[in-house]
């Protein structure tokens, strides 16, 4: 996996010249290690040979005690093979329930993350996530608004070199249904003999389930919090498939 941050030339134009009142940092989960600072209008390039991507960005607002934060996702260039969402969370408050939104190109997403009290050390965590069904590239622009004022943006260009041989191995597959799930989630694997490792993580990277299971597993998810989860199946440590599922009670 290769990540390169390059300056977006459009940032020099008046339409993208923001007074940066938010510090944007790319971080690594679950350690929250800072991987780099993102400048206003920067483009982050994310290249992978896999079929999923996630890019946690920590936002720290300068001189703000409280406020309403909202986001807009614009598709700059897209491909039907690439699916994208952005998720927002208040950190480090563990009780905050995050929300995820899809690109809408025009209007700010609703609901807004409203009435946030920024105690000492609090930040907002946004996490663009998505998946590839073939080798492809796409670019998305993420706008940030505080109390009704658009204050910053950054671009994410994602590319996957998903190998043709990997796409052809349809016999090694996994399905998770229903999606969204409420009380029970069924995971089926095909083309695999014996048991596999089933791992489920939330969008913050926290592992909420990790067990060795058979080719079919019916999992009780009634105690899971509402949100987006990544369901991953591994065979002898080798990644077979990752799917994104929504838990909604």
Buried (B, 14 or more C-beta within 10 A) or exposed (E): EEEEBEEBEBBEEEEBEBEEBBBBBBBEBEEBEEBEEBBBBBBBBBBBEBBBBBBBBBBBBEEBEEBBBBBBBBBBEBBEBBBBBBBBBBBEEEEBEBBBBEBEEEEBBEEBBEEBEBEEEBBBBBBBBBBBBBBBBBBBBBBBBBEEEBBBBBBBBBBBBBEEEBEEEEEBBBBBEEBEBBEEBEBBBEEBEEBBBBBBBBBBBEEBBEEEBEBEBEBEBEEBEEBBBBBBBBBEEEBBBBBBBBBEE
